[in-house]
Amino acid sequence: MRIVEEMTQSAGKSTPEIGEKIRHIVKQFASEERDPAATESLFDSGLLDSFVLPQMVSAIEETFGIRIPDSDLNPRQFETLARIEEYVSSKL
């Protein structure tokens, strides 16, 4: 457990911080103001559409200092808050 804590601290971001930042970014681009469940489809629910995906990805890149390649710009990759958090965590 201590190793995991050290890795999290060395990355400078804990999972709750990542999740909260992602939730804030999604809300900026959502079609309505509400809190989606972590596993709710952001696209099927109408909260997001594919037209806002590039802008949302740019905001994620800027916020977390990561680069998301065009090959990853797939709505399924960013389908839920949980998937986005998992993806971002893998890039940090």
Summary of the structure (lengths in Angstrom):
residues: 92
radius of gyration: 13.3
end to end distance: 19.5
largest distance: 42.3
contacts: 231
relative contact order: 0.18
helix: 60%
strand: 0%
